[in-house]
């Protein structure tokens, strides 16, 4: 049972890695999850959808925030620092992993059964956080290398925005120029 407890705590820590543009693929406005938070931030006119202009503006703001030295490029170190900062903010919103474990342990026996995990999942809208766990690089490859299309070891604003445009096209599954609630979800 201790292995399960520590395994769940480790999994909870790994879940914090999911961030930045791909979270919009699971975003639902009005929800309290991280994706909903990012979606709401990008939806500047509060219309319930994110247009390409809003998506691009959010990407420009993220680029500016990552470019700490203001040289017009994002280095791998700057990207890693931004990811660590986002991960930390996400963990703060989620709360203490031990407290989350205690909430799942309905009978207080120090172990979480499958039934308790399923009950906790239903309480949180049926979302299975473990399905979104793991390090981003593990799930999506090396994001920095994909964005650094000219291979010069840094990401220009143009490269970053081109990546955002590609992401928008993938998320806008019906091709109407905006991302609606849950549109980018896999399996839709």
C-alpha positions in Angstrom: 0.0 0.0 0.0 2.9 2.4 0.7 4.0 1.8 -2.9 0.6 2.9 -4.1 0.6 5.9 -1.9 4.0 7.1 -3.0 3.2 6.2 -6.6 0.2 8.4 -6.5 2.1 11.2 -4.9 4.8 10.9 -7.7 2.1 10.8 -10.3 0.5 13.9 -8.9 3.9 15.7 -9.1 4.3 14.6 -12.7 0.9 15.9 -13.6 2.1 19.4 -13.0 4.2 19.3 -16.1 1.2 19.5 -18.5 1.1 23.1 -19.6 1.3 25.9 -22.3 -0.4 25.6 -25.7 -1.4 21.9 -25.6 -3.6 22.5 -22.5 -6.0 24.3 -24.8 -6.8 20.9 -26.3 -8.5 20.0 -23.1 -9.9 23.4 -22.3 -13.4 24.1 -21.3 -14.4 27.6 -20.4 -16.0 27.9 -17.0 -14.3 24.8 -15.6 -11.8 25.1 -12.8 -9.1 23.0 -14.4 -5.8 24.4 -15.8 -7.0 24.1 -19.4 -10.1 26.1 -18.5 -7.9 28.8 -16.9 -5.7 29.1 -20.0 -8.8 29.1 -22.3 -10.4 31.9 -20.2 -7.2 33.9 -20.4 -7.0 33.6 -24.2 -10.7 34.4 -24.6 -10.2 38.1 -24.2 -13.7 39.1 -25.4 -15.3 36.4 -23.2 -17.3 35.1 -26.1 -16.9 31.4 -25.1 -14.5 30.7 -28.0 -10.9 31.6 -28.9 -10.3 33.2 -32.3 -7.0 32.9 -34.1 -6.2 36.5 -33.3 -6.9 35.9 -29.5 -4.8 32.7 -29.7 -1.9 34.5 -31.4 -2.1 37.4 -28.9 -1.9 34.9 -26.0 1.1 33.3 -27.7 2.8 36.7 -28.2 2.3 37.5 -24.5 3.8 34.1 -23.5 6.8 34.7 -25.8 7.4 38.1 -24.2 7.1 36.6 -20.7 9.6 33.9 -21.6 12.1 36.3 -23.2 13.5 37.4 -19.9 16.6 39.1 -21.3 14.6 41.0 -24.0 16.8 40.0 -26.9 13.9 38.9 -29.1 14.7 35.2 -28.7 13.8 32.5 -26.3 16.7 30.2 -25.3 16.3 26.7 -24.0 17.1 27.9 -20.5 14.5 30.6 -20.7 11.9 28.1 -21.9 12.8 25.7 -19.1 12.6 28.5 -16.5 9.1 29.5 -17.9 7.9 25.9 -17.7 9.2 25.5 -14.2 7.4 28.7 -13.2 4.1 27.6 -14.8 4.5 24.2 -13.2 4.9 25.8 -9.8 1.8 28.0 -10.2 -0.2 25.0 -11.3 0.9 23.0 -8.3 0.0 25.9 -6.0 -3.6 25.9 -7.5 -3.8 22.1 -7.1 -2.8 22.1 -3.5 -0.7 19.6 -1.5 -0.5 16.1 -3.0 -0.8 14.6 0.5 -4.1 16.5 1.1 -5.4 15.3 -2.3 -4.5 11.7 -1.4 -6.3 12.1 2.0 -9.4 13.4 0.2 -9.4 10.3 -2.0 -8.9 8.0 0.9 -12.6 8.0 1.8 -12.4 5.5 4.6 -9.1 6.9 6.1 -7.2 3.6 6.1 -4.1 5.0 4.5 -4.7 3.3 1.1 -6.7 4.3 -1.9 -8.7 1.6 -3.5 -9.8 1.5 -7.2 -13.3 2.3 -6.0 -12.1 5.4 -4.0 -10.1 6.6 -7.1 -13.1 6.2 -9.3 -15.3 8.0 -6.8 -12.8 10.9 -6.6 -12.7 11.0 -10.4 -16.5 11.3 -10.6 -16.4 14.1 -8.1 -14.1 16.0 -10.4 -16.2 15.8 -13.5 -14.9 12.4 -14.7 -11.5 13.7 -15.6 -8.7 11.3 -15.3 -5.6 13.3 -14.5 -3.3 10.3 -14.9 -4.2 10.2 -18.6 -2.6 13.6 -19.0 0.5 12.9 -16.8 4.1 12.5 -17.6 6.6 15.0 -18.7 5.7 17.1 -21.7 8.9 16.1 -23.5 8.0 12.5 -23.0 4.5 12.9 -24.4 5.2 15.4 -27.2 8.9 15.1 -28.0 11.3 18.0 -27.7 9.1 21.0 -28.0 12.1 23.4 -28.1 13.6 21.6 -31.1 10.2 21.5 -32.9 9.9 25.3 -32.5 13.5 26.1 -33.3 12.9 25.4 -37.0 16.2 26.9 -38.2 18.2 24.9 -35.7 20.1 27.9 -34.3 19.6 27.0 -30.7 17.1 29.8 -30.0 13.5 30.4 -30.8 12.6 33.7 -32.6 9.2 35.3 -32.2 8.4 34.3 -35.8 9.2 30.7 -35.0 7.2 30.7 -31.8 4.1 32.3 -33.6 4.4 29.8 -36.5 4.2 27.0 -33.9 1.1 28.7 -32.3 -0.5 28.9 -35.7 0.1 25.2 -36.3 -1.4 24.4 -32.9 -4.4 26.6 -33.6 -5.0 24.7 -36.9 -4.9 21.4 -35.1 -7.2 22.5 -32.4 -9.7 24.1 -34.7 -11.0 20.8 -35.9 -14.1 22.1 -37.7 -12.1 24.8 -39.5 -14.3 27.8 -38.6 -11.5 30.0 -37.4 -12.2 29.6 -33.7 -11.8 27.1 -30.9 -15.0 26.3 -29.1 -15.5 24.4 -25.8 -13.8 21.1 -26.0 -13.2 21.2 -29.7 -9.6 20.3 -29.6 -10.1 17.2 -27.4 -8.8 13.9 -28.7 -11.6 11.6 -29.6 -14.1 14.3 -30.5 
